[in-house]
């Protein structure tokens, strides 16, 4: 099993907020999470983590699960 450095999490703009914001009932309701992520100083580390660990749900680094799947597909084609 891969180990990931997640020390960046303590600096996340999401710290202390309701996790449900980042796991909306459908992706069309992700606007609040995405707007919080846009202000976050560790957004890129968060997104990298989600892509590397293949997070299947939620908003990570300001990107929905559907958008992350698309990024991974595009990345495979480029590689």
C-alpha positions as CSV (number, residue, x, y, z in Angstrom):
1,X,0.0,0.0,0.0
2,X,1.3,3.5,-0.9
3,X,2.0,6.0,1.8
4,X,1.1,9.6,1.1
5,X,2.4,12.7,2.9
6,X,-0.8,14.5,4.1
7,X,0.9,17.0,6.4
8,X,-0.5,19.8,4.1
9,X,-4.0,19.0,5.4
10,X,-3.6,21.1,8.6
11,X,-3.3,24.2,6.4
12,X,-6.4,23.5,4.4
13,X,-9.1,26.1,4.1
14,X,-11.6,23.2,4.8
15,X,-10.2,22.6,8.3
16,X,-13.0,22.8,10.9
17,X,-15.8,23.1,8.3
18,X,-18.6,20.6,7.8
19,X,-17.2,17.7,5.7
20,X,-20.7,17.4,4.0
21,X,-19.8,20.6,2.1
22,X,-17.1,18.7,0.3
23,X,-19.2,15.6,-0.2
24,X,-22.4,17.0,-1.7
25,X,-25.3,14.8,-2.7
26,X,-24.5,15.5,-6.3
27,X,-21.8,17.3,-8.2
28,X,-24.1,20.1,-9.2
29,X,-24.1,21.1,-5.6
30,X,-20.3,21.6,-5.3
31,X,-20.2,25.3,-5.8
32,X,-19.6,26.1,-2.1
33,X,-16.8,23.6,-1.7
34,X,-15.1,24.8,-4.9
35,X,-15.3,28.4,-3.8
36,X,-13.7,27.5,-0.5
37,X,-10.9,25.6,-2.3
38,X,-10.2,28.6,-4.5
39,X,-8.9,30.4,-1.4
40,X,-6.9,27.6,-0.1
41,X,-3.1,27.7,0.0
42,X,-2.7,23.9,-0.2
43,X,-5.2,23.4,-3.1
44,X,-2.6,22.0,-5.5
45,X,-1.2,19.5,-2.8
46,X,-4.8,18.5,-2.1
47,X,-5.6,17.9,-5.8
48,X,-2.3,16.0,-6.3
49,X,-3.2,13.8,-3.4
50,X,-6.7,13.1,-4.7
51,X,-5.3,12.2,-8.2
52,X,-2.5,10.1,-6.9
53,X,-4.7,8.2,-4.4
54,X,-7.6,7.9,-6.9
55,X,-10.2,9.5,-4.6
56,X,-13.5,8.6,-6.0
57,X,-15.8,11.0,-4.2
58,X,-15.9,14.5,-3.0
59,X,-14.3,17.8,-4.0
60,X,-10.5,17.8,-3.5
61,X,-8.4,20.8,-4.5
62,X,-11.4,22.5,-6.0
63,X,-12.1,19.6,-8.4
64,X,-15.1,17.3,-8.4
65,X,-14.8,13.5,-8.8
66,X,-16.0,13.6,-12.4
67,X,-13.5,16.3,-13.3
68,X,-10.7,14.3,-11.6
69,X,-11.6,11.2,-13.7
70,X,-11.4,13.3,-16.8
71,X,-8.0,14.7,-15.8
72,X,-6.7,11.2,-15.2
73,X,-8.0,10.0,-18.6
74,X,-6.4,13.0,-20.4
75,X,-3.1,12.4,-18.5
76,X,-2.9,8.8,-19.6
77,X,-3.4,9.8,-23.2
78,X,-0.6,12.4,-22.9
79,X,1.8,10.0,-21.2
